[in-house]
């Protein structure tokens, strides 16, 4: 029998203390959580965040009216695709909702008897125009001289339009209450000094974006399965009508779609490079300053391609409602309106600021802590620069800038957008990676009795 020496016992105690310190980041145990009723598990944390994200995103997404021949599976696939885009780029959905809100507000003022619900329904392709027994066409643009009031548009009442919606204010209210309860719990944890996970902070940021979408789309019908048949009594400009089959093409697979997109982009880039150096310096500077718009179009086309791959509905008949980037269809309603863009910029800044709240959190490693701080700072500041750059390009200041300064602005713009995308991806991946080591006390639940005043 070997009796351990005092030195061996001291070494054993030291190793035990080290193990206890290392386990302080573990999510399985906690010294201050002796009662299981006062604890929450890792699964509960993840489920509360995922349920808020899915429920709020599902309610906030308002797809346009589908075509008459689309199946229920295609409708579900479209909405799921929009949900994915809402999770990846929520500011794009805020921009879409804001554009439609401003357009609906203007349409409701243009046409007597129209409410904002009528305007939203028209924008989303809800009115199918018939001429006798011809296949329906969809009113796409809304010129102010089109005498809609003399047609049978007003035959569709607001109650009839809302009756076609598969969602109402009550379901949105339930989603808002669920989000509100999640926010209350987070604030209660901060008040009690309890730590929160990065996943909860990310969920809070997405919830804030969804509140903006709720606001802009509150009056927009949701889940409308079919259009309202309208017999057109006035002759409108044919350019304002989407005739079915006018641009229909054979449906392509996702590989052909991606290759076609890349070929068009490369072809356009080659043409720009060829003509770029055969210009005067002043014209060259003006064209250089227009690159951000080209880059913006490139990014929108890229998002459109992703949506086409997910939804597989590109090159379908044009009588089907536009998807994802269909907010572009309302651009003619307010040519000089820049409010929607700056609302999207502001939403993106708010999104980044909420992520900055987690700066004081404990991260598994110092590298992840630095990466989170840098990424959240980029996501916060990048929209500010993009808004400033947009103002510079839209004014006459860009005409008087030196060539070198214009080039610096361009490279700064491209770099900002690139780093913004990388930072956003980082903020999506990091919260899930951080779940492997949770900070001490994160599994403790809020003691609500502490908020009750005692006499």
C-alpha angles and dihedrals in degrees: 000000000000117000112209116238126233090256091056091050091050091050091049092051091048091051090048092051091049091051091050092051091049091050092057087088092050119111094208100071139023130183092217095048103072095142113068090211089064094053136079125207129230089251091055091051093050094043094050090053097043093046092052091048095048097041096046094042093047091052096041096053111092109183121197123258111286127231121269094254100046116119126228089251091057091049091052091046091051093052092046089051091052090049090054090051090048089055095045100039110012092165089065089058090048089053091049092048093046092050092051092046093054091044092049091049091054094045092051088056094046099053122053114231094022121123124198088263090059090050094049090047091053093047092051091053098259098141115075112197117217130192106192109304096336120128113272123267126199125234105236109172126035111215113191093235095059105113099221093155091069092054128072095267091110090057086083107077125207089249091055092051093048090048089062091054116098092206134054141185092273094062090047089049090053090052091048091050090051090050091045092053090050090052092047090053092051093050090047090054091051091049091052091045094246116148123242129208125250088242090061091050091050090049090051090054093051091046090056090052091050091054089060091049090050090053096052096040099038092111095038115106114241131209095011106174102191140020129250112251112235124184104219112230099174129064109238129184108281089224088069093056127078104220112204113250094012092120101011116144134183110279112256130207121249093259092055090045093052093045092049090051093049092046092052093047093048092046093052091046091052092051091050092050092050094054098035099081095044093073139090118262093253093050090044091055091049090051092046090055089052092058092091089062089049090047090049090052089048091054092047090050089050092053089046090053091051089050091048091052091049098041099031091209102117117129092020120140111296093233086080115092116262117253139212099350094036089118085084089071091071096051094102093061094073111018096175097039113118097161094098092056094049090046087057090047090050091048090052090051091050089049090056095044091056089054089053088063088076092062090100093051123107113252127200092243137013090240091059090047092054092044091052093049093047093045094048090047091052092048089051099045102034095072089051091057092044090053091048091048090050090054092049094050094047094052133066091255090089091061092062100044120115116250094247092051092049090052090050090052091051095050090044089053094049091045092048093052092046094050090043091058092047092047092050091051090049092052090052096050101038099064091059093045091051091060090079089075117027122192121253112278097019092116093055114106126225115270099222092187088071089068093056110096112239121212 
